[in-house]
Amino acid sequence: MPTFSLPLSATIIIAAVAALAILLILLRTGWAWRIAVDIPNARSLHERPVPRVGGWGILPAALLLIAFCAPPLRGIALGACVLGLVSLIDDRRGLPARVRFAAHAIVVAATVVTSATDIPWWLAVLAGIAMVWLVNLYNFMDGSNGLAGGMAVFGFGMYAIAAASTQAPLALAAAAVAGAAAGFLVLNFPRAKIFLGDVGSIPLGFLAGALGFWGWQHGTWPVWFPALAFAPFIADSTVTLLRRAARGEKVWEAHREHYYQRLVQMTGRHEYVALTYYWLMLIGGAIALLALHAPELMQWGCVVLWYAVLAIVGWQIDARWRRFRQNSTA
């Protein structure tokens, strides 16, 4: 396969334009409504049907650029493609949760085996578990206008910046994903004409974990960097999952208990919630980039400090939510 070298700025622009063009074609031709449509239900944050075809624009735009411009990462692009196809089958025909989870685990295991350099088996297993969790948490967080798309722009943008001076293929791959997500965001924020859908959210979660793991294994950044670059997503989903598990609830079922969902219910404004998370991503990403040049102890101190800040933010949202519920039932 031929390869091409592109500046990061050109990669971002090409990916954004390509993703937007594909999605506009799907909307203008009406195909978007025949592929997959999100029908509102009691747990939705929206009131009208919306096509969930964002992944149909993001995946081809980003993965083709990775295939042609970042040869070392073609295997990861293939894994994202496989997960996109599994999600497409699930959208069209429906797949049992165990089948979807098995597909996630197989692709992640193959990625860890082929990307790992020299780490103990138990650390590889932990990395695989974390990656499977990222695959699913990204899907959990895809429920509000501009949220998942914006997180991709910021998170993968931070990857691209961090890798720009040391790992050109990784920087190009991350820039391609960030650019494609930006193209999707034009149609998803502030008013959603389309949703991301599983075809987009599942591969994006995988790419966040796989590119993060690859960057760590190839010395681009320490192991904590991806956890800081995507900290708001990780914190929101993990705390929500643990709470539901502690109550004995089925954690894989749809609900409206995420912090972002509660913020939308309290404010009625998707754009407010998205912008709040954008600021958290921007600040956390800036801390991550600055910490790369700090002593190791200070690096871990930054990670702990930022997650402590997010814990305080979550505590404040919990307090507001309790008052909101009390006023609603009064």
Protein Blocks (a to p, Z undefined) as FASTA:
>chain_A
ZZddddfklmmmmmmmmmmmmmmmmmmnommmmmoccdddfkbcbfbdcddfklmmmmmm
mmmmmmmmmmmlmmmmmmmmmmmmmmmmmmmnopafklmmmmmmmmmmmmmmmmpmbdcf
klmmmmmmmmmmmmmmmmmmmobghklmmmmmmmmmmmmmmmmmmmmmlmmmmmmmmmmm
mmmmmmmcfbdfbdfbjmlmmmmmmmmmmmmmmmmmnopacfklmmmmmmmmmmmmmmmm
mmmmmnopafkbccdfbfklmmmmmnopaklmmmmmmmmmmmmmmmmmmmmmpcfklmmm
mmmmmmmmmmmmmmmmmmmmmmmmmmmmZZ
